[in-house]
Amino acid sequence: MEVLREMVEEEEVAEREEAAESIKWNEKVEKMVRPLEMRKEETTLTQETLRDLEKKLSEIEIPTPAERLVFTTDTIDISNLPLSYKTNTPKEEHLLQVAGNFSRQYSHLCPDRVPLFLNPLNECEVPKFVSTTIRPTLMPYPDLYNWDSCAQFVSDFLTMVPLPDPLKPTIKQKEKALPKKYTIKPPRDLSSRFEQEQEITKQQEMRAQEERRLREEEERLLEAEKAKPDPLHGLRVHCWVLVLLGKREVPESFFIDPFTARSYSTQDDHFLGIESLWNHKNYWINMQDCWNCCKDLVFDLGDPMRWEYMLLGTDKPYLSLTEVNDEDDAENLGKEDEDKSFDMPSSWVDQIEISPEAFETRCPNGKKVIQYRRAKLEKWAPYLNGNGLVGRLTTYEDLECTKILEIKEWYQNREDMLELRQIQKGTGLNTDYFKPGHPQALRVHSYKSLQPEMDRTMEFYETARVDGLIKREETPRTMTEYYQGRPDFLFYRHVDFGPRVKKVALSSTESNPRPLVKITERFSRNLAKPADEDVAERVFLIAEERIQLRYHCRDDHITASKREFLQRMEVDSKGNKIIMTPDMCTSFEVEPMEHTKKLLYQYETMMHLKAEEKLARHQVWESEQEVLETLKLREEEEEAHTLAISIYDTKRNEKSKEYREAMERVMHEEHLRQMEAQLDYLAPFLAQLPPGEKLTRWQVMHLKDECLSDFKQRLIDKANHIQARFEKEIQELQKKQQWYQENQVALTAEDESMYLSYCSQTMFRIRILEQRLNRHKELARLKYLALEEKLYKHPRLAEYLKAST
């Protein structure tokens, strides 16, 4: 194509050098179009060459697609469209002629390229130039075709590294703290090295076989996933948005997909080439080779060697005129461009108006489905589904998307604060995630069934609970709870249950609780107590009637003290109940102390442990009841799935709508009441007459004169009142000035400041009173005339007053 272009240019330049300057180029239409082969050294054509060129151009037929994509009345109602959609203005017709001539020249010079996309048909099947379909907007939100900035949000992920507890020294620290003579020697290794090597070799072979199997499986899947060759590769044409660098601190040019609003680099492999560009001012043709897709393209629209423009007058700067040495040539070039400039007609497209309801739908009918490889993403508009579902991601095991692997569902505006549900189809495990605000302070709930005494895990917002519970794990036979920030330093409790005793009459979970077998509690270090007296673990063996204690280990020790109590319900030979005997307490103390060996100390400790056991059993019962209440609440929430509606959403919030309508009704009634209760200026005078009696002519005239006289007197009284206040302020100011003249010598700076402040305030009041008095004098006559006019229009006086005039 480039060779053909150069040959045509050389032939036509040679012909133009022999032509006369008097020949014009196809009147004004051809002056506005700069042909592709014209350059700065071109002058004019001969009459014979011009006729030949016109004949060739008229014989060119621009190829058009067999089926043009047009909108029909079945999809769009064109009856309500404005006139600009159905007709073309003279300026638009002129532009279409220019575009047609430009297209014929392009097809003549580049016959191997696809036709230009210049004037497609709109909804009313009227040809429109593509640049006029763009409507520049002045709103703060950028138009897709005018975007010249892009914001990219980056999420920073921090990796939390757990730090060692300074109160828990490591094994090496403990060994360093011990004297060398007490160092424990490791036991001798009596295992066979040959057997170990054989075991290692066997494991390596098994691991290699597993890796080989996984690799073969992966290769098989990749072979199955290979897509068939696309027969239309490189033949499809799609319109994208190009954002050029330079303005609004855009560092580099990039593309935007108008369907997804995603940005892509110009180096992306998805873009095979560019035929043309246009905006609301001009149209450019790409003259660069796209053999390397769009990676090597230069997006300098002011370079005519790379981008051939259709219309002059664009605000895109040209390349620097370094090759123009003569200033006169530059001036002539500017005049030539000025003569050939063409103003683009205004856009025929109406401003896009999106209602709040349509904006909330976000997609046609409020639903969108995107199919991926082994996955399907579904999106819904808020409040479209009754359960608040706004998104669902389904992943599959196979390419045919028949075997579901996992389902993720996102929710919004739920009163139960549910925001995400993850369903594992293989294991049947459901995981619900909640936002803060749930009645039970739930954060995460993992379960297979909402029935009690099943495998489940509950995580809580610890700041919303007074007991510091952060996690609860439950199985049919165990319950484990984790705490944080408790005053008693409890951080772990594990409960083992026994098989439930079958009861015929009482079969419910509440009436037939599971029997407790063992309760294990662990405590953090309490620095207020010695390590030998600070319990680290407490085990209640309920079935065996034993209590085991393990204390914290001191920093300079390698073992911890232990103590075990036996709860015996026996009697002696006399029938008395045995309370405490020395054999009921077994202990191991790293540093024995005298008071711990006393029977009284052991008795008090056991009594305290019995009370703690009773409290622990009660807390376990409360935990079971809380689980039952939570499960019952979750069932009710799932059945109701009530959505929360903002009080500002008056269209969905029925309560707010009713309240607003009631307030408007009350305000309207109050307004009517005020209008009815408005005082009538004749009411005081009409009250002197008998009610319901028809007024005579004399009474009407008397009422009028009396009303006007009274109003005139009130105006005079108001003027006198203002005048009296005015004279009083002047007199007080004169007295103050006289006092200042008499005592000026003896006054201090503070007294003078107070005097000046008093004078300033008094003068301000005098000016205000003077203005009010003057305004009252000006308006008094107008108010009197206005009242007289109202009296003449009063329904009870108008009949006689109009007759008297």
VONUKE-91793 format. One line per 8 residues: number of its first residue (from 1); for each residue x, y, z of C-alpha. Coordinates in steps of 0.25 Angstrom, whole numbers, plus 2048, in hexadecimal, padded with zeros to 3 digits. Example, Ala and Ser with C-alpha at 12.3 -4.5 7.8 and 13.67 -1.06 7.14 Angstrom:
2
1	831 7EE 81F ~ 837 7FC 81D
This chain:
805
1	800 800 800 ~ 80B 809 803 ~ 812 807 7F5 ~ 805 80A 7EE ~ 803 816 7F6 ~ 811 81B 7F3 ~ 80F 818 7E4 ~ 802 820 7E3
9	808 82C 7EB ~ 814 82D 7E1 ~ 80A 82D 7D5 ~ 801 837 7DA ~ 80C 840 7DF ~ 812 840 7D1 ~ 804 843 7CB ~ 802 84F 7D5
17	80F 856 7D2 ~ 80A 858 7C4 ~ 7FC 85D 7C7 ~ 7F7 86B 7C8 ~ 7F4 872 7D5 ~ 7E6 876 7D0 ~ 7E0 868 7D1 ~ 7D8 866 7DE
25	7D6 859 7E6 ~ 7C8 855 7E4 ~ 7C2 862 7EB ~ 7C1 864 7FA ~ 7BF 855 7FD ~ 7CC 850 7F7 ~ 7D3 85C 7FE ~ 7CF 857 80C
33	7D4 849 80A ~ 7E3 847 809 ~ 7E5 83B 800 ~ 7EF 830 805 ~ 7F9 833 7FA ~ 7FA 842 7FB ~ 806 848 802 ~ 80C 856 803
41	813 856 7F6 ~ 806 853 7EE ~ 7FF 85F 7E7 ~ 7F4 85C 7DC ~ 7EF 852 7D2 ~ 7ED 854 7C3 ~ 7DF 854 7BE ~ 7E1 847 7B7
49	7E7 840 7C3 ~ 7DC 845 7CB ~ 7D1 83F 7C2 ~ 7D8 832 7C2 ~ 7DA 832 7D1 ~ 7CB 835 7D3 ~ 7C7 82B 7C9 ~ 7CF 820 7D0
57	7C9 824 7DE ~ 7BB 824 7D9 ~ 7BD 816 7D4 ~ 7C2 811 7E1 ~ 7B8 809 7E9 ~ 7BA 808 7F8 ~ 7B8 7FA 7FD ~ 7AE 7F9 808
65	7AA 7ED 811 ~ 79F 7E4 80C ~ 797 7E6 818 ~ 798 7F3 81F ~ 795 7F3 82E ~ 789 7FD 830 ~ 77F 7FF 83B ~ 771 7FB 839
73	764 800 83F ~ 763 7F3 846 ~ 76E 7F6 84F ~ 76D 806 850 ~ 761 80F 84F ~ 765 81A 845 ~ 758 821 847 ~ 75C 829 853
81	76A 82C 84D ~ 76E 83A 84A ~ 76E 840 83C ~ 77E 83F 83C ~ 77D 830 83C ~ 774 830 830 ~ 77A 83B 827 ~ 787 841 823
89	78A 850 824 ~ 791 857 817 ~ 79E 857 81F ~ 79D 848 822 ~ 799 845 813 ~ 7A5 84D 80F ~ 7AE 845 818 ~ 7A9 838 813
97	7AD 83D 805 ~ 7BB 840 80A ~ 7BB 832 811 ~ 7B7 82B 804 ~ 7C1 832 7FC ~ 7CC 82F 806 ~ 7C7 820 806 ~ 7C8 81F 7F7
105	7D6 824 7F7 ~ 7DA 81B 802 ~ 7D4 80F 7FB ~ 7DC 813 7EE ~ 7E9 814 7F5 ~ 7E8 809 7FE ~ 7DF 7FE 7F7 ~ 7E4 7F3 800
113	7DF 7F9 80D ~ 7D1 7F8 813 ~ 7C8 803 811 ~ 7C8 80F 81A ~ 7BD 80F 825 ~ 7B8 81E 822 ~ 7A9 81F 821 ~ 7A1 813 827
121	792 813 828 ~ 78C 817 836 ~ 77F 812 83C ~ 777 819 832 ~ 77F 814 826 ~ 785 821 823 ~ 794 822 820 ~ 79C 82A 82A
129	7AA 82D 82B ~ 7B1 826 836 ~ 7B7 832 83D ~ 7A9 839 83E ~ 7A5 82D 846 ~ 7AE 831 852 ~ 7A8 83B 85B ~ 7B2 843 863
137	7AD 844 872 ~ 7B0 84F 87C ~ 7AC 847 887 ~ 7B6 843 892 ~ 7B5 834 88D ~ 7BE 832 881 ~ 7B8 82D 874 ~ 7BE 820 86F
145	7C3 827 862 ~ 7C9 833 86A ~ 7D0 82C 875 ~ 7DE 831 876 ~ 7E1 82C 884 ~ 7E1 81F 88B ~ 7E1 81C 89A ~ 7E7 80E 89E
153	7E4 809 8AC ~ 7EF 800 8B2 ~ 7EC 7F7 8BE ~ 7F8 7F5 8C7 ~ 7F8 7E8 8CE ~ 800 7E7 8DB ~ 806 7DA 8E0 ~ 804 7D9 8EF
161	810 7D2 8F5 ~ 80D 7CC 903 ~ 817 7D0 90D ~ 81B 7C8 919 ~ 815 7CA 926 ~ 81F 7D0 92F ~ 819 7C9 93B ~ 81C 7BC 935
169	82A 7B9 933 ~ 82E 7AF 929 ~ 835 7A2 92B ~ 843 7A7 928 ~ 840 7B3 932 ~ 83C 7A9 93D ~ 849 7A1 93A ~ 851 7AD 93B
177	84B 7B1 948 ~ 84E 7A3 94F ~ 85C 7A0 954 ~ 864 797 94C ~ 865 78C 956 ~ 856 78A 955 ~ 855 78A 946 ~ 84D 77E 941
185	854 774 938 ~ 84C 770 92C ~ 849 761 92B ~ 851 758 922 ~ 84C 756 914 ~ 849 747 913 ~ 842 747 906 ~ 848 740 8FA
193	84E 74A 8F0 ~ 84C 740 8E4 ~ 83D 73F 8E7 ~ 83C 74E 8E7 ~ 843 74F 8DA ~ 83A 744 8D4 ~ 82E 74C 8DA ~ 833 759 8D4
201	836 752 8C6 ~ 828 74C 8C6 ~ 821 75A 8C9 ~ 829 760 8BE ~ 825 756 8B4 ~ 816 758 8B9 ~ 818 767 8B8 ~ 81E 766 8AA
209	813 75D 8A5 ~ 808 766 8AB ~ 80F 772 8A4 ~ 810 76A 897 ~ 801 767 898 ~ 7FD 775 89B ~ 806 77A 88F ~ 7FF 770 885
217	7F1 775 88B ~ 7F5 783 889 ~ 7FA 781 87A ~ 7ED 779 877 ~ 7E5 785 87C ~ 7ED 78F 875 ~ 7EB 786 868 ~ 7DC 786 86A
225	7DC 795 86D ~ 7E3 799 861 ~ 7D9 7A1 859 ~ 7D6 79F 84A ~ 7DC 7A8 840 ~ 7D3 7B5 83E ~ 7D0 7B6 82F ~ 7CC 7C5 832
233	7DA 7C8 839 ~ 7DE 7D6 834 ~ 7D1 7D9 82C ~ 7C8 7DE 837 ~ 7C7 7ED 839 ~ 7C4 7F3 847 ~ 7C4 802 84C ~ 7CC 806 858
241	7CF 812 85F ~ 7DD 818 85E ~ 7E2 821 869 ~ 7EE 829 865 ~ 7FA 82D 86E ~ 7FD 83B 872 ~ 7F0 841 878 ~ 7ED 840 887
249	7FA 839 88A ~ 7F7 82D 882 ~ 805 826 881 ~ 802 81D 875 ~ 7F7 81A 86A ~ 7EE 80F 86D ~ 7E1 808 868 ~ 7D3 807 86F
257	7C9 7FD 86C ~ 7BC 804 86C ~ 7B4 7F7 870 ~ 7BC 7F4 87C ~ 7C3 802 87F ~ 7D0 7FA 881 ~ 7DD 800 87D ~ 7E8 7F9 874
265	7F6 7FD 870 ~ 7F8 801 861 ~ 802 7F5 862 ~ 7F8 7EB 865 ~ 7F7 7DF 85B ~ 7E8 7E0 85A ~ 7E9 7EC 851 ~ 7ED 7E7 843
273	7ED 7F5 83C ~ 7E6 802 83A ~ 7DF 807 82E ~ 7DA 814 832 ~ 7D8 81E 83E ~ 7CE 829 840 ~ 7C9 832 84A ~ 7BE 83D 84A
281	7C8 846 842 ~ 7CF 83E 837 ~ 7D1 831 831 ~ 7DF 82A 82F ~ 7E4 81E 827 ~ 7EF 815 82C ~ 7FA 815 821 ~ 804 80D 829
289	807 7FE 828 ~ 800 7F5 832 ~ 809 7E9 830 ~ 80C 7E9 83F ~ 7FE 7EC 843 ~ 7FD 7F9 84A ~ 80A 7F9 851 ~ 812 801 848
297	807 80B 844 ~ 80A 81A 847 ~ 7FE 821 84C ~ 802 82F 847 ~ 7F6 834 840 ~ 7FD 840 83B ~ 807 838 833 ~ 800 837 825
305	80A 82C 821 ~ 804 823 82B ~ 7F6 828 82D ~ 7EF 82E 821 ~ 7E4 837 825 ~ 7D7 83A 81E ~ 7D4 849 822 ~ 7DC 855 825
313	7DA 85E 830 ~ 7DD 853 83B ~ 7E3 858 848 ~ 7ED 84D 848 ~ 7FB 853 846 ~ 803 850 83A ~ 811 84C 83B ~ 81C 857 83D
321	81E 85E 830 ~ 82D 85C 830 ~ 82E 859 821 ~ 827 866 81E ~ 833 870 81C ~ 82B 87B 816 ~ 821 883 81F ~ 819 887 813
329	817 878 810 ~ 812 876 81E ~ 808 882 81D ~ 803 87D 810 ~ 801 86F 816 ~ 7F9 875 821 ~ 7F0 87D 818 ~ 7EE 871 80F
337	7EA 869 81B ~ 7E1 874 820 ~ 7DA 874 812 ~ 7D8 865 812 ~ 7D3 865 821 ~ 7C5 85E 823 ~ 7BD 85F 830 ~ 7B7 852 834
345	7A8 852 836 ~ 7A3 851 844 ~ 79F 843 849 ~ 791 83E 845 ~ 791 835 851 ~ 789 839 85D ~ 78F 83A 86B ~ 78F 82C 872
353	785 82D 87D ~ 786 821 887 ~ 77B 820 892 ~ 77F 81C 8A0 ~ 777 80F 89D ~ 77E 80C 890 ~ 78B 80F 896 ~ 789 805 8A1
361	786 7FA 898 ~ 794 7FB 892 ~ 791 7F2 887 ~ 785 7EE 87E ~ 77A 7E9 887 ~ 783 7EA 893 ~ 78A 7DC 890 ~ 797 7D9 889
369	79D 7CB 887 ~ 7AC 7CA 883 ~ 7B1 7BC 87F ~ 7C0 7B9 881 ~ 7C8 7AC 880 ~ 7C3 7A3 88B ~ 7BC 7AE 891 ~ 7AF 7B7 890
377	7AD 7C4 896 ~ 79F 7CA 898 ~ 79C 7D8 89D ~ 78F 7DE 8A1 ~ 78B 7EC 8A5 ~ 789 7F0 8B4 ~ 77B 7ED 8B9 ~ 777 7E5 8AC
385	777 7D8 8B4 ~ 76F 7D7 8C0 ~ 77B 7D0 8C8 ~ 785 7DB 8C4 ~ 78D 7D3 8BB ~ 796 7DC 8B2 ~ 7A0 7D2 8AD ~ 7A3 7C3 8AB
393	7B0 7BD 8A7 ~ 7AF 7AE 8A3 ~ 7BB 7A6 8A0 ~ 7BB 798 899 ~ 7C4 78C 899 ~ 7C2 78A 88A ~ 7C3 792 87D ~ 7B4 78F 87A
401	7B0 796 887 ~ 7A8 78A 88C ~ 7AF 787 899 ~ 7AE 792 8A3 ~ 7BA 793 8AC ~ 7B7 7A0 8B4 ~ 7AD 7AB 8B5 ~ 7AF 7B9 8BA
409	7A3 7C2 8BD ~ 7A4 7D1 8C0 ~ 799 7D8 8C7 ~ 796 7E7 8CA ~ 78C 7EE 8D3 ~ 789 7E2 8DC ~ 783 7E5 8EA ~ 78B 7D9 8EF
417	798 7DF 8EA ~ 79B 7D3 8E1 ~ 7A4 7D7 8D6 ~ 7AB 7CB 8D0 ~ 7A7 7BC 8D0 ~ 7B1 7B1 8CB ~ 7AC 7A3 8C8 ~ 7B5 798 8C5
425	7AE 78D 8BD ~ 7B8 782 8C0 ~ 7B8 783 8CF ~ 7AA 789 8D1 ~ 7B0 794 8D9 ~ 7A9 7A2 8DA ~ 7B1 7AE 8DF ~ 7A9 7BB 8E1
433	7B0 7C8 8E3 ~ 7A9 7D4 8EB ~ 7AC 7E2 8EC ~ 7AC 7E9 8FA ~ 79E 7EA 900 ~ 799 7DC 901 ~ 790 7DA 90E ~ 79A 7CF 912
441	7A6 7D6 90D ~ 7A9 7CB 903 ~ 7B5 7CE 8FA ~ 7B6 7C0 8F3 ~ 7AD 7B4 8F4 ~ 7B2 7A7 8EE ~ 7A8 79B 8EE ~ 7A3 78F 8E6
449	795 790 8EC ~ 78D 799 8F5 ~ 789 78E 8FE ~ 78F 78E 90C ~ 79B 785 911 ~ 7A1 785 903 ~ 7AF 789 8FE ~ 7AF 798 8FD
457	7B9 7A4 900 ~ 7B4 7B2 905 ~ 7BD 7BE 905 ~ 7B9 7CB 90C ~ 7BD 7D9 90D ~ 7C4 7D9 91A ~ 7C1 7E8 91C ~ 7B2 7E6 91C
465	7B2 7DB 926 ~ 7B4 7DD 935 ~ 7B9 7CF 938 ~ 7C5 7D1 92E ~ 7C1 7C5 925 ~ 7C7 7C5 918 ~ 7C5 7B7 913 ~ 7BD 7AA 916
473	7BF 79D 90F ~ 7B5 792 911 ~ 7B3 783 90E ~ 7A9 779 912 ~ 7B2 775 91E ~ 7BB 782 921 ~ 7BA 791 922 ~ 7C6 79A 922
481	7C6 7A9 925 ~ 7D1 7B3 923 ~ 7D1 7C0 92B ~ 7D9 7CD 92B ~ 7DA 7D8 935 ~ 7D3 7D2 941 ~ 7D6 7D7 94F ~ 7D7 7C9 954
489	7E2 7C6 949 ~ 7DA 7BA 943 ~ 7DD 7B8 934 ~ 7D9 7AA 932 ~ 7CE 7A1 936 ~ 7CC 792 931 ~ 7C0 78A 934 ~ 7BE 77B 932
497	7B0 775 932 ~ 7AB 767 934 ~ 7A0 760 92D ~ 793 765 930 ~ 78A 75C 939 ~ 77D 759 931 ~ 770 75E 936 ~ 763 75B 930
505	75B 766 936 ~ 766 771 935 ~ 76D 770 927 ~ 770 77E 924 ~ 77E 784 925 ~ 77A 78E 930 ~ 773 784 939 ~ 77D 779 937
513	78B 780 938 ~ 798 778 934 ~ 79F 773 941 ~ 7AC 77A 944 ~ 7B9 771 945 ~ 7C4 77B 945 ~ 7C7 78A 945 ~ 7D5 78F 942
521	7D8 79E 945 ~ 7E5 7A5 942 ~ 7E9 7B3 947 ~ 7F3 7BD 943 ~ 7FE 7C1 94C ~ 7FA 7CB 957 ~ 806 7D3 95B ~ 800 7D7 968
529	802 7C9 96D ~ 80E 7C0 96F ~ 80F 7B6 964 ~ 80E 7AA 96E ~ 800 7AF 972 ~ 7FB 7B4 965 ~ 7F3 7A9 95E ~ 7F6 7A6 950
537	7EC 79B 94D ~ 7E0 796 955 ~ 7DA 788 952 ~ 7CC 784 958 ~ 7CB 775 956 ~ 7BC 775 959 ~ 7BA 766 957 ~ 7C6 762 95F
545	7C3 76D 96A ~ 7D2 772 969 ~ 7D7 780 967 ~ 7E5 782 961 ~ 7ED 78F 962 ~ 7FA 793 95A ~ 801 79F 95E ~ 809 7A9 955
553	818 7A5 954 ~ 822 7AF 95A ~ 82C 7B5 950 ~ 838 7AE 958 ~ 831 7A0 958 ~ 82E 796 94D ~ 822 78F 954 ~ 816 795 95A
561	80F 791 967 ~ 802 788 967 ~ 7F7 785 970 ~ 7EB 77B 970 ~ 7DF 77B 979 ~ 7D6 76F 97B ~ 7C7 772 97E ~ 7C3 766 987
569	7B5 765 98B ~ 7B7 75A 996 ~ 7B4 759 9A5 ~ 7BC 754 9B1 ~ 7B9 749 9BB ~ 7B0 752 9C3 ~ 7A8 756 9B6 ~ 7AD 764 9B5
577	7B1 76A 9A7 ~ 7BF 76B 9A4 ~ 7C3 779 9A1 ~ 7D2 779 99F ~ 7DD 76F 9A1 ~ 7EC 76F 99D ~ 7EB 765 993 ~ 7E0 76E 98B
585	7EB 777 986 ~ 7F7 773 97E ~ 801 77D 97A ~ 80F 77F 974 ~ 816 78C 977 ~ 823 791 971 ~ 826 799 97E ~ 81E 793 989
593	817 79D 993 ~ 813 79A 9A1 ~ 805 7A1 9A0 ~ 801 798 994 ~ 803 78B 99C ~ 7F9 790 9A6 ~ 7EB 789 9A6 ~ 7E4 796 9A8
601	7EA 79C 99B ~ 7E7 790 993 ~ 7D8 790 998 ~ 7D7 79F 995 ~ 7DD 79C 987 ~ 7D3 791 984 ~ 7C7 799 989 ~ 7CB 7A4 980
609	7CD 79A 974 ~ 7BF 794 977 ~ 7B9 7A2 976 ~ 7C1 7A4 969 ~ 7BC 797 963 ~ 7AE 79A 966 ~ 7B0 7A8 95F ~ 7B7 7A1 953
617	7AC 797 952 ~ 7A2 7A3 952 ~ 7AA 7AA 947 ~ 7AA 79E 93F ~ 79B 79D 940 ~ 79A 7AC 93C ~ 7A3 7A9 930 ~ 79A 79E 92B
625	78D 7A6 92D ~ 794 7B2 925 ~ 797 7A8 91A ~ 789 7A4 91A ~ 784 7B2 91A ~ 78E 7B6 90F ~ 789 7AA 906 ~ 77B 7AE 908
633	77D 7BC 905 ~ 785 7B8 8F8 ~ 779 7B0 8F3 ~ 770 7BB 8F6 ~ 779 7C5 8EE ~ 77B 7BC 8E3 ~ 76C 7BA 8E2 ~ 768 7C8 8E3
641	775 7CE 8DC ~ 770 7DC 8DF ~ 778 7E7 8D8 ~ 77C 7F4 8DF ~ 777 801 8D7 ~ 77D 80F 8DA ~ 774 819 8E0 ~ 778 822 8D4
649	773 818 8CA ~ 765 81D 8CA ~ 761 814 8BE ~ 764 807 8C5 ~ 762 80B 8D3 ~ 753 80B 8D6 ~ 754 810 8E4 ~ 75C 81C 8E0
657	753 81E 8D4 ~ 747 81E 8DD ~ 74D 827 8E7 ~ 751 831 8DC ~ 743 831 8D6 ~ 73D 833 8E4 ~ 746 83E 8E7 ~ 743 845 8DA
665	734 843 8DD ~ 736 849 8EB ~ 73D 855 8E5 ~ 733 857 8DA ~ 728 857 8E5 ~ 72F 860 8ED ~ 731 86A 8E2 ~ 722 86A 8DF
673	71F 86C 8EE ~ 729 878 8EE ~ 722 87D 8E1 ~ 714 87C 8E8 ~ 719 882 8F5 ~ 720 88E 8EF ~ 71B 89B 8F5 ~ 711 8A3 8ED
681	714 8B2 8EE ~ 705 8B5 8EF ~ 703 8AA 8FA ~ 704 8B4 906 ~ 6FA 8BE 900 ~ 6F0 8B3 8FB ~ 6F0 8AD 909 ~ 6E9 8BA 90E
689	6DD 8B7 905 ~ 6D3 8AC 906 ~ 6D7 89F 900 ~ 6D1 89B 8F3 ~ 6CA 8A8 8F1 ~ 6CB 8AF 8E3 ~ 6D3 8BC 8E3 ~ 6CC 8C9 8DF
697	6D3 8D3 8D6 ~ 6D5 8DC 8E2 ~ 6DC 8D1 8EA ~ 6E5 8CD 8DF ~ 6EA 8DB 8DD ~ 6EB 8DC 8EC ~ 6F3 8CF 8ED ~ 6FC 8D4 8E2
705	6FF 8E2 8E8 ~ 701 8DB 8F6 ~ 70B 8D1 8F0 ~ 713 8DB 8E8 ~ 713 8E5 8F4 ~ 718 8DA 8FE ~ 723 8D5 8F4 ~ 727 8E3 8F2
713	728 8E5 901 ~ 730 8D9 902 ~ 73A 8DE 8F8 ~ 73B 8EB 8FF ~ 73D 8E4 90C ~ 748 8DB 906 ~ 74F 8E7 901 ~ 74E 8EF 90E
721	754 8E3 915 ~ 760 8E2 90C ~ 762 8F1 90D ~ 761 8F0 91C ~ 76C 8E5 91C ~ 774 8ED 912 ~ 774 8FA 91B ~ 777 8F2 928
729	783 8EC 922 ~ 788 8FA 91D ~ 786 900 92B ~ 78D 8F5 932 ~ 799 8F6 928 ~ 799 905 92B ~ 799 903 93A ~ 7A5 8F9 938
737	7AC 903 92F ~ 7AA 90E 93A ~ 7AF 905 945 ~ 7BC 902 93C ~ 7BF 911 93A ~ 7BE 913 949 ~ 7C6 907 94E ~ 7D0 906 942
745	7DC 909 949 ~ 7DA 8FF 955 ~ 7D6 8F3 94C ~ 7DF 8E7 94A ~ 7E1 8E0 93D ~ 7D7 8D5 941 ~ 7CD 8E0 944 ~ 7CF 8E6 936
753	7CE 8D8 930 ~ 7C1 8D6 936 ~ 7BC 8E4 932 ~ 7C0 8E2 924 ~ 7B9 8D4 924 ~ 7AC 8DA 929 ~ 7AC 8E5 91F ~ 7AE 8DB 914
761	7A3 8D3 918 ~ 79A 8DF 91B ~ 79D 8E4 90D ~ 79A 8D7 907 ~ 78C 8D6 90E ~ 789 8E5 90A ~ 78C 8E2 8FB ~ 783 8D5 8FB
769	778 8DD 902 ~ 779 8E8 8F8 ~ 779 8DE 8EC ~ 76C 8D8 8F2 ~ 766 8E5 8F4 ~ 768 8E9 8E6 ~ 764 8DC 8E0 ~ 757 8DD 8E8
777	754 8EA 8E3 ~ 756 8E5 8D5 ~ 74E 8D9 8D6 ~ 742 8DF 8DF ~ 73B 8E5 8D3 ~ 73D 8D9 8CB ~ 737 8D0 8D6 ~ 72B 8D9 8D8
785	728 8D9 8C9 ~ 72A 8CA 8C9 ~ 720 8C8 8D5 ~ 716 8D1 8CE ~ 717 8C9 8C1 ~ 714 8BC 8CA ~ 708 8C2 8D0 ~ 702 8C6 8C2
793	704 8B7 8BF ~ 6FF 8B1 8CC ~ 6F3 8A8 8C9 ~ 6EA 8AE 8D3 ~ 6EE 8BD 8CF ~ 6F0 8BC 8C1 ~ 6E1 8BD 8BD ~ 6DF 8CB 8C3
801	6EE 8D1 8C1 ~ 6EE 8CE 8B2 ~ 6E0 8D5 8B1 ~ 6E5 8E1 8B8 ~ 6F1 8E3 8AF
